[in-house]
Amino acid sequence: MNLIIPMAGRGSRLRPHTLTVPKPLLPIAGKPMVQRLVEDFATSLPEKIEEIAFVIGDFGKEVEQQLCHIAQQLGARCTIYHQEEPLGVGHALHCARDSMHGRCLIAFSDTLFRATFHFDPQEDGIIWVKSVPDPVSFGVVKVGTDNVITHFVEKSPVFISDLAIVGIYYLRHGEQLRDELAYILEHNIKDKGEFQLTTALEHLKRKGVRFKPAQIEEWLDCGNKDNVLATNRRMLEIKQQEEDLISPQAEIIQSVVIPPCSIGPGAVIRHSVVGPFVSVGSNSALHRSVISSSIVQNDTVIHNANLVNSLIGNNVDYTGAASEISLGDYSKM
């Protein structure tokens, strides 16, 4: 099975944190968001992931190497594709057309999920959904009495269904979607000014492809700072039962760590109280500080701080008092 991950957007709602790092590489419970995503798929899908194809913007060689390392850790082949213009999700997937063959899973990397990804790979297609109270800002599906999807609708102002498409799709024959995406691009078929994946899926449905819905348990949004911190909190709760979140290469000196917390290798916690719900990145140092419900990324130094609900970037030097802050990379305050 091939896994295709479109992630070309920069995540403008999370600036300044996405000015230097693409949103899917922001850490959640000690690991990049996209790594959390692919690891969860690898442990729960009905068959091995052979290839992971990332569709990215101009993020630089270091990001490409990091993505390939994530794929290789799971024993998968890594392929990088570039989307030069933001022309919509359908266009992003068209950029990865050479990897769109056989059984394919498509997953967007800007949210995390709790779900059981066990399904019958002989189904034509599966679309994962979640019932939401206000579906106007989501693509939705309408389902018939035989549990087969009858309509795909992109962000309708008129109520169609409350089953929001969460951004995970399975197709038994990836070639069918590849050819349909090529058709809508060739004929300039747009919806709301962009080439939409739902347009291609609707065309396939009309040609007889049967799509069925599958429900997810939790949809963990990472759209803004507060949502990122809430998702970090929830993932720490989940992963503390499955992983050793505190690196043995971290130094904790005359300090108290209140679980669940993630502390990366090379981190130094001295004369501090950390937690609950804190992620501290690699080689960061906390001195005489009290921090809860926050993310501190890599190579950052914090002195004399009392922080809650804060998102701190990489290579930050912060000395302060009681605060709720959001500092991007290479800041000094």
JOBEL-V660131 format. One line per field, one symbol per residue. ss: DSSP state (H for helix, E for strand, C for the rest). phi: phi as a letter, one per 30 degrees, with the letter a starting at -180 (. if undefined). burial: b if it has 9 or more other ideal C-beta (glycine too) atoms within 8 Angstrom, else e. A space follows every 50 residues. Layout:
ss=???
phi=???
burial=???
This chain:
ss=CEEEEECCCCCHHHCCCCCCCCHHHCEECCEEHHHHHHHHHHHHCCCCCC EEEEEECCCCHHHHHHHHHHHHHCCCEEEEEECCCCCCHHHHHHHCHHHC CCCEEEECCCEEEECCCCCCCCCCEEEEEEECCCHHHCEEEEECCCCCEE EEEECCCCCCCCEEEEEEEEECCHHHHHHHHHHHHHCCCCECCECCHHHH HHHHHHCCCCEEEEECCEEEECCCHHHHHHHHHHHHHHHCCCCCCECCCC EEECCEEECCEEECCCCEEECCEEECCEEECCCCEEECCEEECEEECCCC EEECCEEECCEECCCCEEECCEECCEECCCCEC
phi=.cccbdaddciddcdddcdcbdedcddbhjbeeddedddddddbddbddd bccccbcdcjdddedddddddddcicdcbccccdbdcjdededddcddcc aidbccbdccbcbbacccaddddeabbdbbdbdbddcbdbbccddcicdc bcbchddcdcaccdddjbbcbdbedddeddddddddchdcbhibdcdddd dddddddjdcccdbccdbccdbdbeddddddeeddddddddcbddcdddd cbchbcccddbcbddidbcbhbcbjdibccddicbcbhbbbbhbbcddhc bbchcbcbhbbcddhcbbbabdabbbcdeicbb
burial=bbbbbbbbbebeebbbbbbebbbbbbbbbbbbbbbbbbbbbbebbeeebe bbbbbbbeeeeebbebbbebbbebebebbbbbbeeebbbbbbbbbbbebb eebbbbbbbbbbbebebebebebebbbbbbeeeebeebbbbbbeeeebbe bbbbbbeeebbbbbbbbbbbbbebbbbbebbbbbbeeebbbeebbbbbbb bbbbbeeebbbbbbbbeeebebeebebbbbbbbbbbebbbeeeebbbeeb eeeebebbebbbbbebbbbbebbbbbbbbbbbbbbbbebbbbbbbbbbbb bbbebbbbebbbbbbbbbebeebebbbbbbbeb
